[in-house]
């Protein structure tokens, strides 16, 4: 199965000459707009990186909240079997 996949990838992988021709055609067609396209690609990558950073921060917050929650759960389990009686307030 791997041999078939490698053969398919080798068949669809462009040669260096084909890549050069594609780049020349791209420059001819989009030469005047290349700076704008590069800017848009850069902005897209920055947004992607910001989004990935946000996901890692969310993961860190979840780890922190889990670490803080464990001692609280232990305290609840300790006191869950005890009965607390509150003192009654005297009626005025």
N, C-alpha and C positions, 0 to 999 in steps of 0.2 A: 504494500500500500504506500509506503514511504517513497519507493522508487517512482510510482505513478505521480505522486504529488510533486516530487522534485522535477520530473520531466515536464509537468504542466507549468511549474514556475519558471523553468529554464526556457520554455517556449514563449511565455508572455513577457519575459524580462527584456527590455530594449537594449540593444547594443550601444556602446559608447558613440558610434557614428549617428545612430538614430536619435540619441539624446541631444547631440550637438545640433542636428538638423531641427529638432523640436525647439531648442533654445533660440536658434536664429529666427525661426518662424515666429516665435513668441515675441522676440524683440521687434521684429518688423510690424507685427499686428498691434502690439500693446506698448510700444516704445515710449510714447508720450505719456501713458498712464502708469508706467512702471513704478514711479515714486509713490503714487497714490495707492496702488495695489500693495506695495511693500509696507506702507504705513498701516493699511487696514489689516494686513497679516500680523504685523507687530502688535496692534491693539488687541486683536483676537487672542494672540498668545498671552498677552498680559492679563486679559480677563480670565483666561483659562487658568493661569498660574494663581491669580487671586482666588478663584473659586476653589482650587485644590488646597490652597492655604487655609481657606475658611473651613473646608471639610476636616483638615487635620486639627484645627482649633476646636471644632465641635467634638472630635474624638477625644482630645485632651480634656475637655470639660466633662465628658461622660466618665472618663477614668477618674477624674478628681471627685466628681459627685459620688461615684461608686465607693471610692476610698473613704469619703466622709460618711457615707451611709452605713458602712459596715459596723463601726462602733455604736451607732445609734440603734441598729437592729439588735446588737448584742445586749444593749441596755434594756430594750423592750422585752427581749426574751427573759432576761433576769427578773424583771419586775412584773411580768405578765401573770405569774402565779401568786403574787402577793396581793393582799386586799388592803386597800387604803380606806380609812374612815376619816372623813373630814369633820372637824369640830362644828357643832351646830351653833349658829349665832343666836344669841339671846333675843327674844322678841321684846321690843320696846313698848 
